[in-house]
């Protein structure tokens, strides 16, 4: 049975992946900054290693005997010693170098749909630079470009407040279409990638089955609760100003504001051929996800 190393196993994707592969009988090592956050994984048999991807000296022997590496860590909101450049760019290059020197496991890198050399957002440029670094490293690799996670971008940022407070606030007009995917579907795609050689040394887009604006997401959550709800909007001009004011104090939050400004009016839809149906799997719809949230 393969030995899988999950980098960032305390996050939404990392935890789901580690838990799934433990349930499937794989040997799993969870690399995290705080072991207390993955105590449940440890109880299920995961090997937990504490460290920081920005400090290679903390890696220890995490790559020894590993067949597959899954990176599921990012720092879009990070600041200080955990800012985006240190984590999303330098830290990931460090990981690739260490993996290359340790036996060349298959390296699955979680990138982003907006990754590109000319993107005005530094986070997206870092993602693209790491894609290039990995593809030229000599490692066997798969680069994933997943849509926005339902767990974060649909639930945490919009639906949670509607469920708990009956209202939510949307940055900008909220009418630009974008795609959402359930994390469990990303994990299932990774399972297929690990099991077949067809997905080696390539970039794979991963989309959910539908495109929705944030206004539509909020309405879906509100309607599903069966209770009155309200949505408010922060004008994009104010978002831009807030991003500028916040940058010296919280560059991560300022980056999110800038992302909102840059994406305003730009269709971020993804096409059906990029859903996990390409692996012969049925993707989770947003309505199904909302039902699961409300009935868990």
C-alpha positions in Angstrom: 0.0 0.0 0.0 1.3 3.4 -0.9 2.7 5.9 1.6 1.1 9.3 1.2 2.5 12.5 2.6 -0.1 15.3 3.1 1.4 18.8 3.5 -1.1 21.0 5.3 -3.2 18.3 6.8 -5.0 20.6 9.1 -6.7 22.5 6.3 -10.0 21.8 4.6 -8.5 19.8 1.6 -5.5 18.4 3.5 -7.7 17.0 6.4 -10.2 15.5 4.0 -7.5 13.9 1.9 -5.7 12.5 4.9 -8.9 11.1 6.5 -10.0 9.5 3.2 -6.7 7.8 2.5 -6.5 6.5 6.1 -10.0 5.0 5.7 -8.7 3.4 2.5 -5.9 1.7 4.3 -3.0 3.8 3.0 -0.1 4.8 5.2 -0.5 8.5 5.8 1.9 11.1 7.1 0.4 14.5 8.1 2.7 17.4 8.0 1.4 20.4 10.0 2.5 23.4 12.0 0.4 22.4 15.0 -0.1 18.7 15.8 -3.0 19.5 18.1 -5.1 20.4 15.1 -4.9 16.9 13.7 -5.3 14.8 16.9 -8.2 12.9 15.3 -6.0 11.9 12.3 -3.4 10.7 14.8 -6.0 8.6 16.6 -6.9 7.0 13.2 -3.3 6.0 12.6 -1.7 9.0 10.8 1.9 9.7 11.4 1.9 13.3 12.5 5.0 15.5 11.9 5.3 19.1 13.0 7.1 21.6 10.9 6.9 24.6 8.7 7.3 24.6 4.9 9.1 28.0 5.0 11.8 26.4 7.2 13.4 23.3 5.5 15.3 22.5 8.6 12.0 21.4 10.2 11.2 18.8 7.5 13.2 16.1 9.2 12.7 12.8 7.4 9.1 13.4 6.2 9.8 12.3 2.6 11.5 9.0 3.5 9.6 6.1 1.9 6.9 8.4 0.6 5.2 7.4 -2.7 2.9 10.4 -3.2 3.1 14.0 -1.9 -0.1 16.0 -1.7 0.3 19.8 -1.1 -2.8 21.4 0.4 -1.4 24.5 2.0 -1.6 28.1 1.0 -1.3 31.6 2.5 -3.6 33.8 0.6 -4.5 35.5 3.9 -1.1 35.2 5.4 1.1 37.9 6.9 4.5 38.3 8.6 6.6 35.1 8.5 3.7 33.3 6.9 3.1 35.8 4.1 2.1 34.5 0.6 5.5 34.9 -1.0 7.2 32.9 1.8 4.6 30.1 1.8 3.1 30.0 -1.6 6.3 30.6 -3.6 9.5 30.0 -1.6 8.0 27.3 0.8 6.7 25.2 -2.1 10.0 25.4 -4.0 11.7 24.2 -0.8 9.3 21.2 -0.7 9.9 20.4 -4.4 13.7 20.5 -3.8 13.4 18.3 -0.7 11.2 15.8 -2.5 13.6 15.6 -5.4 16.5 14.8 -3.1 14.6 12.1 -1.2 13.6 9.5 -3.7 11.4 11.3 -6.2 7.8 10.7 -5.1 4.9 11.6 -7.3 4.1 15.3 -6.4 0.5 16.5 -6.5 0.4 20.3 -6.3 -2.7 22.2 -5.6 -2.6 25.3 -7.7 -5.4 27.7 -8.6 -7.6 28.4 -11.6 -6.2 32.0 -11.9 -2.6 30.9 -11.9 -0.7 32.8 -14.6 2.5 34.8 -15.3 0.6 38.1 -16.0 -2.0 38.0 -13.3 -2.2 41.2 -11.4 -2.5 39.3 -8.1 0.8 38.2 -6.7 -0.7 35.0 -5.2 -1.7 33.8 -8.7 1.7 34.6 -10.1 3.3 32.6 -7.3 1.1 29.7 -8.1 2.1 29.8 -11.7 5.8 30.1 -10.9 5.6 27.0 -8.7 3.8 25.1 -11.5 6.7 25.9 -13.8 9.3 25.0 -11.1 7.6 21.7 -10.5 7.2 20.8 -14.2 10.9 21.4 -14.7 12.1 19.7 -11.5 12.4 16.2 -12.8 9.7 14.9 -10.4 6.7 13.0 -11.6 3.9 15.5 -11.0 0.2 16.4 -11.3 -0.9 20.0 -11.0 -4.5 20.6 -9.9 -6.4 23.8 -10.6 -9.6 23.4 -8.6 -12.5 25.7 -8.6 -13.5 27.6 -5.4 -14.2 25.1 -2.6 -17.8 25.0 -1.6 -16.8 24.6 2.0 -15.0 28.0 2.0 -16.3 30.2 -0.7 -19.9 29.1 -0.6 -20.4 28.1 3.0 -17.9 29.9 5.2 -17.9 33.2 3.3 -21.6 33.4 2.5 -23.9 30.6 3.7 -22.8 30.3 7.3 -23.9 33.8 8.2 -27.3 33.3 6.5 -27.8 30.1 8.4 -26.8 31.5 11.7 -27.8 35.2 11.5 -30.2 35.4 8.6 -28.0 37.8 6.7 -24.6 38.0 4.8 -22.4 40.7 3.3 -21.1 40.4 -0.2 -18.0 42.2 -1.5 -18.8 44.1 -4.7 -21.9 43.5 -6.8 -21.8 39.8 -6.4 -23.2 39.1 -9.9 -20.1 37.6 -11.6 -20.5 33.8 -12.3 -17.9 31.5 -10.8 -17.5 27.8 -10.2 -17.6 25.9 -7.0 -16.5 22.3 -6.2 -16.9 20.1 -3.1 -13.6 19.2 -1.4 -14.6 15.5 -1.2 -14.8 15.5 -5.0 -11.3 16.9 -5.2 -10.2 14.1 -3.0 -11.9 11.5 -5.2 -10.1 13.0 -8.2 -6.8 12.7 -6.3 -7.5 9.0 -5.6 -7.9 8.4 -9.3 -4.7 10.3 -10.1 -2.8 8.2 -7.6 -4.1 5.0 -9.1 -3.4 5.7 -12.8 -0.5 6.9 -14.8 -2.8 8.7 -17.3 -2.7 11.8 -15.1 1.1 12.2 -14.7 3.0 15.3 -15.8 0.0 17.3 -16.6 -2.3 20.1 -15.4 -5.9 19.1 -14.5 -8.7 21.6 -14.1 -11.3 20.5 -11.5 -14.7 22.1 -11.7 -18.1 21.6 -10.0 -21.2 20.9 -12.1 -22.5 24.5 -12.1 -21.5 28.2 -12.2 -23.2 30.6 -9.8 -22.8 34.3 -8.8 -22.3 35.0 -5.1 -25.7 36.5 -5.1 -27.2 33.3 -6.4 -25.2 31.3 -3.8 -26.6 33.5 -1.0 -30.1 33.0 -2.4 -29.7 29.3 -2.5 -28.7 29.1 1.1 -31.4 31.5 2.1 -34.1 29.6 0.3 -32.9 26.3 1.7 -33.3 27.6 5.3 -36.9 28.4 4.7 -36.5 31.6 6.8 -36.3 35.3 5.9 -32.8 36.4 5.0 -31.0 39.5 3.8 -27.9 40.2 1.6 -25.9 43.4 1.7 -23.2 44.6 -0.6 -20.0 46.6 -0.1 -19.4 48.7 -3.3 -16.3 47.7 -5.2 -14.9 51.3 -4.9 -15.1 51.0 -1.1 -13.5 47.5 -1.3 -10.6 48.9 -3.3 -10.1 51.7 -0.8 -10.2 49.3 2.2 -7.7 47.0 0.4 -5.3 49.9 0.1 -5.8 51.0 3.8 -5.4 47.4 5.1 -2.3 46.5 3.1 0.3 47.8 5.7 -1.5 46.1 8.5 -2.9 42.9 7.0 -1.6 42.2 3.5 -3.5 38.9 3.3 -6.9 40.6 3.9 -5.9 43.4 1.5 -5.1 40.7 -1.1 -8.6 39.3 -0.8 -10.0 42.8 -1.3 -7.8 43.2 -4.4 -8.9 39.8 -5.7 -12.5 41.0 -5.4 -11.7 44.2 -7.3 -9.8 42.3 -10.1 -12.5 39.7 -10.5 -15.5 42.2 -10.6 -17.3 41.7 -13.8 -15.0 38.9 -15.1 -16.8 35.6 -15.8 -15.0 32.8 -13.9 -17.2 30.0 -15.1 -15.7 26.6 -15.8 -16.9 24.1 -18.4 -18.5 20.7 -17.8 -15.6 18.7 -19.3 -13.4 19.9 -16.4 -15.7 18.4 -13.7 -14.7 15.2 -12.0 -16.8 13.4 -14.6 -13.5 13.2 -16.5 -12.6 10.5 -13.9 -16.0 8.7 -14.3 -17.3 10.3 -11.1 -20.5 12.2 -10.3 -19.8 15.7 -9.0 -21.6 17.1 -6.0 -24.0 19.9 -7.0 -24.2 23.1 -4.9 -27.8 22.3 -4.0 -26.7 18.9 -2.8 -23.9 20.5 -0.8 -26.3 23.0 0.9 -28.7 20.2 1.8 -25.8 18.2 3.4 -24.7 21.3 5.4 -28.2 21.9 6.7 -28.8 18.2 7.6 -25.5 17.1 9.0 
